[in-house]
Amino acid sequence: MASQLPLFPRAVFTVVEPLSLIAGCVAPFISADWFIEEQIDSPQLLQHNDNARLVALQLGNAYGLLFMLGVAVLYTTTELKVVRSYLWALWVADIGHIGITAYLLGSERFMAFWGWNAMTWGNVGATAFLFLTRTAYLYGLFGMVPQAPSPIKKAQ
């Protein structure tokens, strides 16, 4: 199905997004403490316990799962309905991802985007880019995607 997507959303959903998911998967496994510390940029060093490390590693594992699901859906299905459902689910999750980050940053730090660290740009900036690309695709702003012919013929 990925080959049937218009060029820009295809590049974003099949190259950019999977690479970002791999980065989100690998980062906590390289250094869970660094991954935790970078979530909300703080001038003071925080103590991390095993509970926080466990959550960071589980989040990394979830990013790995999302990577594998995305590759599976976009590279194996020929059903546009499946792709659209997958993208709608991610669209909703994008709202939650940005909303949770904004809530925990607080309005002052959220609005001061010039002071964001790389992790915040990933959590908000990259997710907003994916959200807007999904929105544009789902509303047909890249053109309509032709439906692949169904291998099942209806009885007449």
N, CA, C and O atoms as a GROMACS GRO file, in nm:
protein
  624
    1MET      N    1   0.082  -0.120   0.000
    1MET     CA    2   0.000   0.000   0.000
    1MET      C    3   0.085   0.125   0.000
    1MET      O    4   0.046   0.227  -0.056
    2ALA      N    5   0.202   0.118   0.062
    2ALA     CA    6   0.285   0.238   0.073
    2ALA      C    7   0.315   0.297  -0.064
    2ALA      O    8   0.323   0.419  -0.078
    3SER      N    9   0.332   0.212  -0.164
    3SER     CA   10   0.364   0.262  -0.298
    3SER      C   11   0.249   0.340  -0.360
    3SER      O   12   0.270   0.415  -0.455
    4GLN      N   13   0.128   0.324  -0.308
    4GLN     CA   14   0.012   0.395  -0.361
    4GLN      C   15  -0.009   0.531  -0.294
    4GLN      O   16  -0.091   0.610  -0.341
    5LEU      N   17   0.064   0.558  -0.186
    5LEU     CA   18   0.050   0.687  -0.119
    5LEU      C   19   0.117   0.796  -0.203
    5LEU      O   20   0.215   0.768  -0.273
    6PRO      N   21   0.065   0.918  -0.198
    6PRO     CA   22   0.134   1.028  -0.265
    6PRO      C   23   0.276   1.042  -0.208
    6PRO      O   24   0.302   1.004  -0.094
    7LEU      N   25   0.367   1.096  -0.287
    7LEU     CA   26   0.510   1.097  -0.255
    7LEU      C   27   0.542   1.155  -0.118
    7LEU      O   28   0.615   1.092  -0.040
    8PHE      N   29   0.491   1.274  -0.085
    8PHE     CA   30   0.528   1.337   0.042
    8PHE      C   31   0.481   1.256   0.163
    8PHE      O   32   0.563   1.225   0.249
    9PRO      N   33   0.352   1.220   0.174
    9PRO     CA   34   0.312   1.138   0.290
    9PRO      C   35   0.380   1.001   0.290
    9PRO      O   36   0.408   0.947   0.397
   10ARG      N   37   0.406   0.945   0.173
   10ARG     CA   38   0.477   0.815   0.169
   10ARG      C   39   0.616   0.830   0.231
   10ARG      O   40   0.657   0.746   0.312
   11ALA      N   41   0.688   0.936   0.195
   11ALA     CA   42   0.822   0.957   0.252
   11ALA      C   43   0.814   0.980   0.402
   11ALA      O   44   0.897   0.929   0.478
   12VAL      N   45   0.716   1.056   0.446
   12VAL     CA   46   0.702   1.085   0.589
   12VAL      C   47   0.664   0.960   0.666
   12VAL      O   48   0.726   0.929   0.768
   13PHE      N   49   0.562   0.886   0.620
   13PHE     CA   50   0.510   0.772   0.696
   13PHE      C   51   0.596   0.646   0.684
   13PHE      O   52   0.592   0.560   0.773
   14THR      N   53   0.673   0.633   0.575
   14THR     CA   54   0.749   0.510   0.556
   14THR      C   55   0.900   0.527   0.575
   14THR      O   56   0.973   0.428   0.578
   15VAL      N   57   0.948   0.651   0.589
   15VAL     CA   58   1.090   0.674   0.610
   15VAL      C   59   1.114   0.758   0.736
   15VAL      O   60   1.179   0.712   0.830
   16VAL      N   61   1.061   0.880   0.738
   16VAL     CA   62   1.086   0.972   0.850
   16VAL      C   63   1.030   0.917   0.980
   16VAL      O   64   1.102   0.908   1.080
   17GLU      N   65   0.903   0.880   0.981
   17GLU     CA   66   0.842   0.831   1.105
   17GLU      C   67   0.907   0.702   1.156
   17GLU      O   68   0.936   0.694   1.276
   18PRO      N   69   0.931   0.602   1.072
   18PRO     CA   70   0.999   0.483   1.124
   18PRO      C   71   1.138   0.514   1.182
   18PRO      O   72   1.176   0.456   1.284
   19LEU      N   73   1.213   0.603   1.120
   19LEU     CA   74   1.344   0.639   1.174
   19LEU      C   75   1.330   0.706   1.311
   19LEU      O   76   1.409   0.680   1.402
   20SER      N   77   1.229   0.792   1.325
   20SER     CA   78   1.210   0.857   1.455
   20SER      C   79   1.167   0.756   1.561
   20SER      O   80   1.204   0.768   1.678
   21LEU      N   81   1.090   0.656   1.521
   21LEU     CA   82   1.048   0.552   1.616
   21LEU      C   83   1.166   0.465   1.658
   21LEU      O   84   1.176   0.424   1.774
   22ILE      N   85   1.256   0.436   1.565
   22ILE     CA   86   1.376   0.360   1.601
   22ILE      C   87   1.460   0.440   1.700
   22ILE      O   88   1.512   0.385   1.797
   23ALA      N   89   1.473   0.571   1.677
   23ALA     CA   90   1.548   0.656   1.770
   23ALA      C   91   1.484   0.654   1.908
   23ALA      O   92   1.553   0.643   2.009
   24GLY      N   93   1.351   0.663   1.913
   24GLY     CA   94   1.280   0.657   2.040
   24GLY      C   95   1.291   0.522   2.107
   24GLY      O   96   1.283   0.513   2.230
   25CYS      N   97   1.310   0.418   2.030
   25CYS     CA   98   1.326   0.283   2.084
   25CYS      C   99   1.466   0.264   2.141
   25CYS      O  100   1.483   0.212   2.251
   26VAL      N  101   1.566   0.306   2.066
   26VAL     CA  102   1.705   0.280   2.103
   26VAL      C  103   1.755   0.370   2.216
   26VAL      O  104   1.830   0.326   2.302
   27ALA      N  105   1.712   0.496   2.216
   27ALA     CA  106   1.765   0.595   2.312
   27ALA      C  107   1.758   0.550   2.458
   27ALA      O  108   1.859   0.559   2.527
   28PRO      N  109   1.644   0.503   2.508
   28PRO     CA  110   1.643   0.463   2.650
   28PRO      C  111   1.728   0.339   2.678
   28PRO      O  112   1.774   0.320   2.791
   29PHE      N  113   1.749   0.256   2.577
   29PHE     CA  114   1.833   0.138   2.598
   29PHE      C  115   1.981   0.175   2.602
   29PHE      O  116   2.061   0.105   2.664
   30ILE      N  117   2.017   0.284   2.535
   30ILE     CA  118   2.155   0.332   2.542
   30ILE      C  119   2.180   0.395   2.679
   30ILE      O  120   2.280   0.366   2.745
   31SER      N  121   2.087   0.482   2.721
   31SER     CA  122   2.100   0.544   2.853
   31SER      C  123   1.961   0.583   2.904
   31SER      O  124   1.907   0.687   2.867
   32ALA      N  125   1.906   0.500   2.989
   32ALA     CA  126   1.774   0.528   3.045
   32ALA      C  127   1.777   0.657   3.127
   32ALA      O  128   1.682   0.736   3.122
   33ASP      N  129   1.886   0.680   3.201
   33ASP     CA  130   1.895   0.802   3.282
   33ASP      C  131   1.895   0.927   3.194
   33ASP      O  132   1.826   1.025   3.225
   34TRP      N  133   1.971   0.926   3.085
   34TRP     CA  134   1.972   1.040   2.993
   34TRP      C  135   1.833   1.061   2.934
   34TRP      O  136   1.785   1.174   2.928
   35PHE      N  137   1.769   0.952   2.892
   35PHE     CA  138   1.636   0.959   2.830
   35PHE      C  139   1.536   1.022   2.927
   35PHE      O  140   1.455   1.106   2.887
   36ILE      N  141   1.541   0.981   3.052
   36ILE     CA  142   1.452   1.036   3.154
   36ILE      C  143   1.482   1.184   3.176
   36ILE      O  144   1.391   1.267   3.180
   37GLU      N  145   1.608   1.216   3.191
   37GLU     CA  146   1.651   1.354   3.220
   37GLU      C  147   1.607   1.451   3.110
   37GLU      O  148   1.572   1.566   3.138
   38GLU      N  149   1.610   1.406   2.986
   38GLU     CA  150   1.580   1.494   2.873
   38GLU      C  151   1.431   1.516   2.849
   38GLU      O  152   1.394   1.604   2.772
   39GLN      N  153   1.344   1.438   2.913
   39GLN     CA  154   1.201   1.452   2.887
   39GLN      C  155   1.151   1.592   2.918
   39GLN      O  156   1.077   1.650   2.839
   40ILE      N  157   1.192   1.645   3.031
   40ILE     CA  158   1.160   1.784   3.066
   40ILE      C  159   1.291   1.847   3.109
   40ILE      O  160   1.347   1.813   3.213
   41ASP      N  161   1.338   1.938   3.027
   41ASP     CA  162   1.465   2.004   3.055
   41ASP      C  163   1.456   2.078   3.188
   41ASP      O  164   1.368   2.162   3.208
   42SER      N  165   1.547   2.046   3.278
   42SER     CA  166   1.543   2.104   3.411
   42SER      C  167   1.684   2.148   3.451
   42SER      O  168   1.781   2.078   3.421
   43PRO      N  169   1.696   2.262   3.517
   43PRO     CA  170   1.830   2.307   3.560
   43PRO      C  171   1.889   2.222   3.671
   43PRO      O  172   2.010   2.225   3.694
   44GLN      N  173   1.806   2.148   3.740
   44GLN     CA  174   1.857   2.064   3.850
   44GLN      C  175   1.860   1.919   3.808
   44GLN      O  176   1.771   1.872   3.736
   45LEU      N  177   1.962   1.848   3.851
   45LEU     CA  178   1.972   1.706   3.823
   45LEU      C  179   1.875   1.630   3.914
   45LEU      O  180   1.865   1.657   4.033
   46LEU      N  181   1.805   1.536   3.855
   46LEU     CA  182   1.708   1.458   3.930
   46LEU      C  183   1.763   1.320   3.957
   46LEU      O  184   1.843   1.267   3.880
   47GLN      N  185   1.721   1.262   4.067
   47GLN     CA  186   1.757   1.124   4.097
   47GLN      C  187   1.658   1.032   4.026
   47GLN      O  188   1.537   1.053   4.032
   48HIS      N  189   1.710   0.931   3.959
   48HIS     CA  190   1.623   0.836   3.890
   48HIS      C  191   1.628   0.702   3.962
   48HIS      O  192   1.736   0.651   3.994
   49ASN      N  193   1.512   0.648   3.988
   49ASN     CA  194   1.508   0.516   4.053
   49ASN      C  195   1.474   0.410   3.949
   49ASN      O  196   1.452   0.439   3.832
   50ASP      N  197   1.470   0.287   3.994
   50ASP     CA  198   1.442   0.176   3.902
   50ASP      C  199   1.303   0.186   3.842
   50ASP      O  200   1.282   0.140   3.729
   51ASN      N  201   1.208   0.244   3.912
   51ASN     CA  202   1.073   0.261   3.857
   51ASN      C  203   1.076   0.351   3.734
   51ASN      O  204   1.016   0.320   3.632
   52ALA      N  205   1.147   0.464   3.745
   52ALA     CA  206   1.158   0.556   3.631
   52ALA      C  207   1.232   0.491   3.515
   52ALA      O  208   1.192   0.507   3.399
   53ARG      N  209   1.338   0.417   3.544
   53ARG     CA  210   1.413   0.347   3.439
   53ARG      C  211   1.326   0.242   3.371
   53ARG      O  212   1.330   0.226   3.249
   54LEU      N  213   1.246   0.170   3.450
   54LEU     CA  214   1.157   0.069   3.394
   54LEU      C  215   1.057   0.134   3.298
   54LEU      O  216   1.035   0.082   3.189
   55VAL      N  217   0.998   0.244   3.338
   55VAL     CA  218   0.902   0.314   3.252
   55VAL      C  219   0.970   0.362   3.124
   55VAL      O  220   0.913   0.351   3.016
   56ALA      N  221   1.091   0.416   3.135
   56ALA     CA  222   1.165   0.463   3.017
   56ALA      C  223   1.193   0.346   2.922
   56ALA      O  224   1.176   0.360   2.801
   57LEU      N  225   1.235   0.234   2.976
   57LEU     CA  226   1.265   0.118   2.891
   57LEU      C  227   1.138   0.061   2.830
   57LEU      O  228   1.139   0.016   2.715
   58GLN      N  229   1.028   0.062   2.906
   58GLN     CA  230   0.901   0.015   2.849
   58GLN      C  231   0.853   0.110   2.738
   58GLN      O  232   0.797   0.065   2.639
   59LEU      N  233   0.876   0.241   2.756
   59LEU     CA  234   0.842   0.336   2.650
   59LEU      C  235   0.926   0.308   2.526
   59LEU      O  236   0.874   0.311   2.414
   60GLY      N  237   1.054   0.282   2.545
   60GLY     CA  238   1.139   0.246   2.432
   60GLY      C  239   1.087   0.122   2.362
   60GLY      O  240   1.085   0.116   2.239
   61ASN      N  241   1.045   0.024   2.439
   61ASN     CA  242   0.988  -0.098   2.381
   61ASN      C  243   0.860  -0.066   2.304
   61ASN      O  244   0.836  -0.123   2.197
   62ALA      N  245   0.776   0.024   2.356
   62ALA     CA  246   0.654   0.064   2.287
   62ALA      C  247   0.686   0.133   2.154
   62ALA      O  248   0.616   0.112   2.055
   63TYR      N  249   0.790   0.216   2.153
   63TYR     CA  250   0.832   0.279   2.027
   63TYR      C  251   0.876   0.172   1.927
   63TYR      O  252   0.849   0.183   1.807
   64GLY      N  253   0.945   0.069   1.976
   64GLY     CA  254   0.983  -0.041   1.888
   64GLY      C  255   0.862  -0.112   1.831
   64GLY      O  256   0.860  -0.149   1.713
   65LEU      N  257   0.762  -0.133   1.915
   65LEU     CA  258   0.638  -0.196   1.870
   65LEU      C  259   0.570  -0.109   1.764
   65LEU      O  260   0.525  -0.161   1.661
   66LEU      N  261   0.562   0.022   1.787
   66LEU     CA  262   0.501   0.111   1.688
   66LEU      C  263   0.576   0.108   1.556
   66LEU      O  264   0.514   0.113   1.449
   67PHE      N  265   0.709   0.099   1.563
   67PHE     CA  266   0.790   0.087   1.441
   67PHE      C  267   0.749  -0.039   1.363
   67PHE      O  268   0.722  -0.032   1.243
   68MET      N  269   0.744  -0.152   1.433
   68MET     CA  270   0.711  -0.278   1.365
   68MET      C  271   0.568  -0.279   1.311
   68MET      O  272   0.543  -0.330   1.202
   69LEU      N  273   0.473  -0.222   1.387
   69LEU     CA  274   0.335  -0.214   1.339
   69LEU      C  275   0.324  -0.126   1.215
   69LEU      O  276   0.254  -0.160   1.119
   70GLY      N  277   0.393  -0.012   1.218
   70GLY     CA  278   0.389   0.078   1.104
   70GLY      C  279   0.445   0.013   0.978
   70GLY      O  280   0.385   0.023   0.871
   71VAL      N  281   0.557  -0.052   0.992
   71VAL     CA  282   0.617  -0.122   0.878
   71VAL      C  283   0.522  -0.232   0.830
   71VAL      O  284   0.501  -0.248   0.710
   72ALA      N  285   0.466  -0.308   0.922
   72ALA     CA  286   0.375  -0.416   0.885
   72ALA      C  287   0.253  -0.364   0.811
   72ALA      O  288   0.215  -0.419   0.708
   73VAL      N  289   0.192  -0.260   0.864
   73VAL     CA  290   0.070  -0.206   0.800
   73VAL      C  291   0.102  -0.144   0.665
   73VAL      O  292   0.036  -0.175   0.566
   74LEU      N  293   0.201  -0.056   0.662
   74LEU     CA  294   0.224   0.020   0.539
   74LEU      C  295   0.291  -0.060   0.428
   74LEU      O  296   0.278  -0.024   0.310
   75TYR      N  297   0.360  -0.167   0.462
   75TYR     CA  298   0.428  -0.244   0.358
   75TYR      C  299   0.361  -0.376   0.322
   75TYR      O  300   0.404  -0.443   0.228
   76THR      N  301   0.256  -0.414   0.395
   76THR     CA  302   0.195  -0.543   0.363
   76THR      C  303   0.050  -0.534   0.317
   76THR      O  304   0.007  -0.617   0.237
   77THR      N  305  -0.026  -0.439   0.364
   77THR     CA  306  -0.167  -0.435   0.327
   77THR      C  307  -0.186  -0.368   0.190
   77THR      O  308  -0.109  -0.281   0.150
   78THR      N  309  -0.287  -0.412   0.122
   78THR     CA  310  -0.327  -0.346  -0.002
   78THR      C  311  -0.460  -0.275   0.017
   78THR      O  312  -0.519  -0.222  -0.078
   79GLU      N  313  -0.507  -0.273   0.141
   79GLU     CA  314  -0.637  -0.214   0.172
   79GLU      C  315  -0.620  -0.070   0.222
   79GLU      O  316  -0.562  -0.047   0.328
   80LEU      N  317  -0.670   0.023   0.145
   80LEU     CA  318  -0.664   0.163   0.184
   80LEU      C  319  -0.736   0.187   0.316
   80LEU      O  320  -0.694   0.270   0.396
   81LYS      N  321  -0.844   0.114   0.340
   81LYS     CA  322  -0.921   0.129   0.464
   81LYS      C  323  -0.834   0.098   0.586
   81LYS      O  324  -0.846   0.166   0.688
   82VAL      N  325  -0.748  -0.003   0.577
   82VAL     CA  326  -0.658  -0.039   0.687
   82VAL      C  327  -0.557   0.073   0.711
   82VAL      O  328  -0.532   0.111   0.825
   83VAL      N  329  -0.500   0.127   0.604
   83VAL     CA  330  -0.403   0.236   0.616
   83VAL      C  331  -0.469   0.358   0.678
   83VAL      O  332  -0.413   0.419   0.769
   84ARG      N  333  -0.586   0.393   0.631
   84ARG     CA  334  -0.657   0.510   0.686
   84ARG      C  335  -0.690   0.490   0.833
   84ARG      O  336  -0.677   0.583   0.913
   85SER      N  337  -0.734   0.372   0.870
   85SER     CA  338  -0.764   0.343   1.012
   85SER      C  339  -0.639   0.355   1.098
   85SER      O  340  -0.643   0.410   1.207
   86TYR      N  341  -0.529   0.302   1.048
   86TYR     CA  342  -0.400   0.312   1.117
   86TYR      C  343  -0.360   0.459   1.135
   86TYR      O  344  -0.319   0.499   1.244
   87LEU      N  345  -0.374   0.539   1.029
   87LEU     CA  346  -0.336   0.680   1.037
   87LEU      C  347  -0.430   0.759   1.128
   87LEU      O  348  -0.386   0.852   1.195
   88TRP      N  349  -0.559   0.724   1.132
   88TRP     CA  350  -0.652   0.789   1.225
   88TRP      C  351  -0.613   0.758   1.370
   88TRP      O  352  -0.616   0.847   1.455
   89ALA      N  353  -0.576   0.634   1.397
   89ALA     CA  354  -0.534   0.597   1.533
   89ALA      C  355  -0.410   0.676   1.574
   89ALA      O  356  -0.401   0.724   1.687
   90LEU      N  357  -0.314   0.689   1.483
   90LEU     CA  358  -0.194   0.768   1.513
   90LEU      C  359  -0.228   0.916   1.529
   90LEU      O  360  -0.167   0.984   1.611
   91TRP      N  361  -0.324   0.965   1.451
   91TRP     CA  362  -0.366   1.105   1.460
   91TRP      C  363  -0.418   1.135   1.601
   91TRP      O  364  -0.383   1.237   1.661
   92VAL      N  365  -0.501   1.046   1.653
   92VAL     CA  366  -0.553   1.062   1.789
   92VAL      C  367  -0.439   1.054   1.891
   92VAL      O  368  -0.433   1.134   1.984
   93ALA      N  369  -0.349   0.959   1.872
   93ALA     CA  370  -0.235   0.944   1.964
   93ALA      C  371  -0.144   1.066   1.960
   93ALA      O  372  -0.087   1.103   2.062
   94ASP      N  373  -0.130   1.130   1.844
   94ASP     CA  374  -0.050   1.252   1.833
   94ASP      C  375  -0.106   1.361   1.925
   94ASP      O  376  -0.030   1.432   1.992
   95ILE      N  377  -0.236   1.374   1.927
   95ILE     CA  378  -0.300   1.474   2.014
   95ILE      C  379  -0.266   1.446   2.160
   95ILE      O  380  -0.229   1.537   2.234
   96GLY      N  381  -0.279   1.321   2.200
   96GLY     CA  382  -0.245   1.284   2.338
   96GLY      C  383  -0.098   1.308   2.369
   96GLY      O  384  -0.066   1.357   2.476
   97HIS      N  385  -0.009   1.274   2.276
   97HIS     CA  386   0.135   1.289   2.297
   97HIS      C  387   0.171   1.436   2.320
   97HIS      O  388   0.244   1.469   2.413
   98ILE      N  389   0.120   1.523   2.234
   98ILE     CA  390   0.148   1.666   2.248
   98ILE      C  391   0.078   1.721   2.372
   98ILE      O  392   0.136   1.802   2.445
   99GLY      N  393  -0.046   1.680   2.395
   99GLY     CA  394  -0.122   1.730   2.510
   99GLY      C  395  -0.057   1.695   2.643
   99GLY      O  396  -0.049   1.780   2.732
  100ILE      N  397  -0.012   1.572   2.657
  100ILE     CA  398   0.054   1.530   2.781
  100ILE      C  399   0.184   1.607   2.801
  100ILE      O  400   0.214   1.652   2.912
  101THR      N  401   0.260   1.622   2.693
  101THR     CA  402   0.385   1.698   2.703
  101THR      C  403   0.358   1.842   2.743
  101THR      O  404   0.426   1.897   2.830
  102ALA      N  405   0.259   1.904   2.680
  102ALA     CA  406   0.224   2.043   2.712
  102ALA      C  407   0.180   2.056   2.857
  102ALA      O  408   0.220   2.149   2.927
  103TYR      N  409   0.098   1.964   2.903
  103TYR     CA  410   0.049   1.966   3.040
  103TYR      C  411   0.164   1.961   3.140
  103TYR      O  412   0.168   2.039   3.235
  104LEU      N  413   0.257   1.868   3.119
  104LEU     CA  414   0.366   1.852   3.215
  104LEU      C  415   0.473   1.961   3.203
  104LEU      O  416   0.541   1.991   3.300
  105LEU      N  417   0.488   2.020   3.085
  105LEU     CA  418   0.579   2.133   3.072
  105LEU      C  419   0.521   2.256   3.140
  105LEU      O  420   0.595   2.339   3.193
  106GLY      N  421   0.392   2.269   3.139
  106GLY     CA  422   0.326   2.390   3.188
  106GLY      C  423   0.321   2.492   3.076
  106GLY      O  424   0.402   2.488   2.984
  107SER      N  425   0.226   2.581   3.084
  107SER     CA  426   0.204   2.674   2.973
  107SER      C  427   0.324   2.764   2.947
  107SER      O  428   0.354   2.794   2.831
  108GLU      N  429   0.392   2.809   3.051
  108GLU     CA  430   0.505   2.900   3.031
  108GLU      C  431   0.618   2.832   2.953
  108GLU      O  432   0.669   2.887   2.855
  109ARG      N  433   0.658   2.713   2.998
  109ARG     CA  434   0.766   2.642   2.927
  109ARG      C  435   0.721   2.592   2.790
  109ARG      O  436   0.800   2.588   2.696
  110PHE      N  437   0.594   2.554   2.779
  110PHE     CA  438   0.544   2.506   2.650
  110PHE      C  439   0.548   2.618   2.546
  110PHE      O  440   0.586   2.596   2.432
  111MET      N  441   0.508   2.738   2.586
  111MET     CA  442   0.506   2.851   2.492
  111MET      C  443   0.646   2.903   2.461
  111MET      O  444   0.665   2.967   2.357
  112ALA      N  445   0.743   2.879   2.546
  112ALA     CA  446   0.881   2.927   2.525
  112ALA      C  447   0.957   2.824   2.441
  112ALA      O  448   1.056   2.767   2.486
  113PHE      N  449   0.911   2.802   2.318
  113PHE     CA  450   0.968   2.698   2.233
  113PHE      C  451   1.115   2.723   2.198
  113PHE      O  452   1.187   2.628   2.166
  114TRP      N  453   1.160   2.847   2.203
  114TRP     CA  454   1.300   2.878   2.174
  114TRP      C  455   1.395   2.816   2.278
  114TRP      O  456   1.515   2.806   2.253
  115GLY      N  457   1.342   2.776   2.391
  115GLY     CA  458   1.424   2.716   2.495
  115GLY      C  459   1.411   2.564   2.503
  115GLY      O  460   1.469   2.502   2.592
  116TRP      N  461   1.336   2.505   2.411
  116TRP     CA  462   1.317   2.361   2.414
  116TRP      C  463   1.448   2.287   2.384
  116TRP      O  464   1.530   2.334   2.306
  117ASN      N  465   1.466   2.172   2.448
  117ASN     CA  466   1.579   2.087   2.414
  117ASN      C  467   1.537   1.995   2.298
  117ASN      O  468   1.423   2.000   2.252
  118ALA      N  469   1.630   1.912   2.252
  118ALA     CA  470   1.602   1.824   2.137
  118ALA      C  471   1.487   1.728   2.166
  118ALA      O  472   1.408   1.698   2.077
  119MET      N  473   1.478   1.679   2.288
  119MET     CA  474   1.372   1.584   2.323
  119MET      C  475   1.235   1.651   2.315
  119MET      O  476   1.139   1.591   2.265
  120THR      N  477   1.225   1.774   2.362
  120THR     CA  478   1.097   1.845   2.356
  120THR      C  479   1.060   1.874   2.211
  120THR      O  480   0.943   1.865   2.173
  121TRP      N  481   1.160   1.911   2.130
  121TRP     CA  482   1.132   1.931   1.987
  121TRP      C  483   1.081   1.802   1.924
  121TRP      O  484   0.994   1.806   1.837
  122GLY      N  485   1.134   1.689   1.966
  122GLY     CA  486   1.084   1.562   1.916
  122GLY      C  487   0.944   1.533   1.964
  122GLY      O  488   0.858   1.493   1.886
  123ASN      N  489   0.921   1.554   2.094
  123ASN     CA  490   0.790   1.525   2.153
  123ASN      C  491   0.680   1.617   2.102
  123ASN      O  492   0.566   1.575   2.086
  124VAL      N  493   0.714   1.742   2.076
  124VAL     CA  494   0.613   1.838   2.031
  124VAL      C  495   0.628   1.871   1.883
  124VAL      O  496   0.535   1.855   1.805
  125GLY      N  497   0.746   1.918   1.845
  125GLY     CA  498   0.766   1.963   1.707
  125GLY      C  499   0.750   1.853   1.605
  125GLY      O  500   0.674   1.867   1.508
  126ALA      N  501   0.820   1.742   1.624
  126ALA     CA  502   0.812   1.632   1.528
  126ALA      C  503   0.672   1.570   1.528
  126ALA      O  504   0.619   1.535   1.423
  127THR      N  505   0.613   1.557   1.646
  127THR     CA  506   0.478   1.500   1.654
  127THR      C  507   0.377   1.592   1.587
  127THR      O  508   0.285   1.544   1.521
  128ALA      N  509   0.392   1.723   1.604
  128ALA     CA  510   0.302   1.818   1.536
  128ALA      C  511   0.316   1.807   1.385
  128ALA      O  512   0.217   1.812   1.312
  129PHE      N  513   0.440   1.791   1.337
  129PHE     CA  514   0.463   1.774   1.193
  129PHE      C  515   0.393   1.647   1.143
  129PHE      O  516   0.326   1.650   1.039
  130LEU      N  517   0.407   1.537   1.216
  130LEU     CA  518   0.340   1.413   1.177
  130LEU      C  519   0.187   1.429   1.182
  130LEU      O  520   0.117   1.382   1.092
  131PHE      N  521   0.138   1.496   1.286
  131PHE     CA  522  -0.005   1.521   1.300
  131PHE      C  523  -0.059   1.601   1.181
  131PHE      O  524  -0.162   1.567   1.124
  132LEU      N  525   0.012   1.707   1.145
  132LEU     CA  526  -0.032   1.791   1.033
  132LEU      C  527  -0.025   1.715   0.901
  132LEU      O  528  -0.112   1.731   0.815
  133THR      N  529   0.077   1.633   0.884
  133THR     CA  530   0.087   1.553   0.761
  133THR      C  531  -0.025   1.451   0.756
  133THR      O  532  -0.084   1.429   0.650
  134ARG      N  533  -0.056   1.387   0.870
  134ARG     CA  534  -0.168   1.292   0.874
  134ARG      C  535  -0.300   1.364   0.843
  134ARG      O  536  -0.382   1.314   0.767
  135THR      N  537  -0.318   1.481   0.905
  135THR     CA  538  -0.440   1.558   0.881
  135THR      C  539  -0.456   1.590   0.733
  135THR      O  540  -0.563   1.569   0.676
  136ALA      N  541  -0.350   1.640   0.672
  136ALA     CA  542  -0.356   1.676   0.530
  136ALA      C  543  -0.387   1.553   0.444
  136ALA      O  544  -0.467   1.561   0.351
  137TYR      N  545  -0.324   1.440   0.475
  137TYR     CA  546  -0.349   1.318   0.398
  137TYR      C  547  -0.493   1.271   0.417
  137TYR      O  548  -0.563   1.241   0.319
  138LEU      N  549  -0.537   1.264   0.542
  138LEU     CA  550  -0.671   1.211   0.570
  138LEU      C  551  -0.782   1.297   0.512
  138LEU      O  552  -0.890   1.248   0.482
  139TYR      N  553  -0.755   1.426   0.495
  139TYR     CA  554  -0.855   1.515   0.436
  139TYR      C  555  -0.834   1.534   0.287
  139TYR      O  556  -0.897   1.620   0.225
  140GLY      N  557  -0.746   1.452   0.227
  140GLY     CA  558  -0.730   1.452   0.082
  140GLY      C  559  -0.651   1.568   0.026
  140GLY      O  560  -0.661   1.595  -0.094
  141LEU      N  561  -0.574   1.637   0.106
  141LEU     CA  562  -0.500   1.753   0.056
  141LEU      C  563  -0.382   1.716  -0.033
  141LEU      O  564  -0.325   1.803  -0.099
  142PHE      N  565  -0.344   1.590  -0.035
  142PHE     CA  566  -0.238   1.542  -0.125
  142PHE      C  567  -0.298   1.476  -0.249
  142PHE      O  568  -0.224   1.420  -0.331
  143GLY      N  569  -0.429   1.483  -0.263
  143GLY     CA  570  -0.498   1.416  -0.373
  143GLY      C  571  -0.555   1.285  -0.323
  143GLY      O  572  -0.517   1.234  -0.217
  144MET      N  573  -0.644   1.232  -0.398
  144MET     CA  574  -0.708   1.107  -0.361
  144MET      C  575  -0.617   0.990  -0.401
  144MET      O  576  -0.556   0.992  -0.508
  145VAL      N  577  -0.611   0.892  -0.315
  145VAL     CA  578  -0.532   0.771  -0.342
  145VAL      C  579  -0.622   0.672  -0.412
  145VAL      O  580  -0.731   0.642  -0.364
  146PRO      N  581  -0.577   0.619  -0.528
  146PRO     CA  582  -0.661   0.519  -0.595
  146PRO      C  583  -0.672   0.393  -0.512
  146PRO      O  584  -0.575   0.347  -0.452
  147GLN      N  585  -0.791   0.337  -0.508
  147GLN     CA  586  -0.815   0.213  -0.433
  147GLN      C  587  -0.764   0.096  -0.515
  147GLN      O  588  -0.795   0.083  -0.633
  148ALA      N  589  -0.685   0.009  -0.450
  148ALA     CA  590  -0.638  -0.112  -0.518
  148ALA      C  591  -0.758  -0.201  -0.546
  148ALA      O  592  -0.850  -0.208  -0.464
  149PRO      N  593  -0.758  -0.269  -0.661
  149PRO     CA  594  -0.871  -0.359  -0.689
  149PRO      C  595  -0.876  -0.473  -0.589
  149PRO      O  596  -0.773  -0.529  -0.550
  150SER      N  597  -0.995  -0.507  -0.549
  150SER     CA  598  -1.014  -0.613  -0.450
  150SER      C  599  -1.003  -0.748  -0.521
  150SER      O  600  -1.062  -0.769  -0.627
  151PRO      N  601  -0.927  -0.842  -0.461
  151PRO     CA  602  -0.916  -0.975  -0.522
  151PRO      C  603  -1.042  -1.058  -0.505
  151PRO      O  604  -1.056  -1.162  -0.570
  152ILE      N  605  -1.135  -1.014  -0.420
  152ILE     CA  606  -1.260  -1.088  -0.394
  152ILE      C  607  -1.370  -1.030  -0.483
  152ILE      O  608  -1.397  -0.911  -0.481
  153LYS      N  609  -1.432  -1.117  -0.561
  153LYS     CA  610  -1.540  -1.072  -0.649
  153LYS      C  611  -1.673  -1.099  -0.582
  153LYS      O  612  -1.693  -1.204  -0.520
  154LYS      N  613  -1.762  -1.003  -0.594
  154LYS     CA  614  -1.894  -1.017  -0.536
  154LYS      C  615  -1.980  -1.106  -0.624
  154LYS      O  616  -1.974  -1.099  -0.747
  155ALA      N  617  -2.059  -1.190  -0.560
  155ALA     CA  618  -2.152  -1.276  -0.633
  155ALA      C  619  -2.266  -1.192  -0.686
  155ALA      O  620  -2.314  -1.100  -0.620
  156GLN      N  621  -2.308  -1.225  -0.808
  156GLN     CA  622  -2.416  -1.146  -0.868
  156GLN      C  623  -2.543  -1.223  -0.872
  156GLN      O  624  -2.644  -1.172  -0.919
   0.00000   0.00000   0.00000
